[in-house]
Amino acid sequence: MKRLLLWLLAGVMLGLAIHLIVILTLPGAATRDLWSRLALLDAVETFKVLDDIPPGAPNPLALDPELVYGICQLDLQDGPGIVNGALPLAYWSVAVFNRQGHVIYATTNRSGSGETIDMGIFNPVQTRLLAEQRFEIADGLLLVESPGNDVIVVLRLAPPHRAMRERYADALGALECATIR
């Protein structure tokens, strides 16, 4: 009986170990993650305006159809990233995501930025250089520290009228999203 309990305990422990290993390694081995899907949009260092979602159409990302969305991917390995430009005088919000899809920074125009966005995104090494004043930055620059090199910037605009969507989409497409080398 004692031997049977020992074998059962060993089986349960082995099963737990296998499950933990699989659960922890599976996300890193995924090939169809959000980062890979966004890479297909060709939004590297440029704002890509997402198409409008027609009523009744599938909406796999659960996007609000009333908003205009722009995305940009940046790799901070070679230098800090910047996002800047003029936006229409209406509500907008920006969020910076890491490669795993977690929000690392978010703000809106209601935080005092107004009609322009001027944001610098730095990895930890660049942030340290910034603290040592080895980078020159302009006053009013929003500083964002990313724990890694890969980030996705998502900017959302809320046009007050449907007829203004195209103008808002053009404003999103005109924003600068680049890596400073």
Buried (B, 14 or more C-beta within 10 A) or exposed (E): EEEEEEEEEEEEEEEEEEEEEEEEEEEEEEEEBBBEEBEEEEBBBBBBBBEBBEEEEEEEEEBEEEBBBBBBBBBBEEBBBBBBBEBBEBBBBBBBBBBBEEEBBEBEBEEEBEEEBBBBBBBEEBBEBBEEEEBEBEEEEBEBBBEBBBBBBBBBBBBEEEEBBEEBBEBBEEBBBBBEE
